[in-house]
Amino acid sequence: MSEEPQARATGLSGNRVIVALYLIVLAVTALMGAIIGSIGLRDLEAVTFLGLVTFQPTPLGLAAFGVATIGTFLGTLLLLVVVVSRRYV
């Protein structure tokens, strides 16, 4: 209990830190996708996300694919951690 008032006093809570790290990971993913797409490798083919959406190998397409992929899977894992921690802790 002594940690909770301290966290509120500094303005940093666990949830905010996790969300900030999640957004940073997504931003880095988008940047790397854009860099790979802008290099213009010749043999890149279109990629499909979950069989629903096809992304072309352009800077915007690869950035969106990276954000969608990492965001979905990492977000699902984080959501599972939240559900389990609320249920069992």
SULRA-V636463 format. One record per pair of residues at least 4 apart in sequence whose ideal C-beta (glycine too) atoms are under 8 Angstrom apart, sorted by the first residue. I is the first residue (numbers start at 0). J is the second residue. If there is no record, write none. Layout:
# SULRA-V636463
i: (I I)
j: (J J)
This chain:
# SULRA-V636463
i: (0 1 2 3 4 5 6 6 6 7 11 11 12 13 14 15 16 17 17 18 19 20 21 21 21 21 22 23 24 24 24 25 25 25 25 26 27 28 28 28 28 28 28 28 29 29 29 29 29 30 30 31 31 32 32 32 32 32 32 32 32 33 33 33 33 33 34 34 35 35 36 36 36 36 36 36 36 37 40 43 44 45 45 45 45 45 46 46 46 46 46 47 47 47 47 48 48 48 48 48 48 49 52 54 54 54 54 54 55 56 56 57 58 59 60 61 62 63 64 65 66 67 68 69 70 71 72 73 74 75 76 77 78 79 80 81 82 83 84)
j: (4 5 6 7 8 9 11 12 13 12 15 16 16 17 18 19 20 21 77 22 23 24 25 73 74 77 26 27 28 69 73 29 66 69 70 30 31 32 62 65 66 68 69 70 33 62 63 65 66 34 62 35 65 36 58 61 62 63 64 65 66 37 58 59 61 62 38 58 40 61 56 57 58 59 60 61 62 58 56 56 56 53 54 55 56 60 53 54 56 61 64 51 52 53 54 52 53 54 64 67 68 71 67 60 61 63 64 67 60 60 61 61 62 63 64 65 66 67 68 69 70 71 72 73 74 75 76 77 78 79 80 81 82 83 84 85 86 87 88)
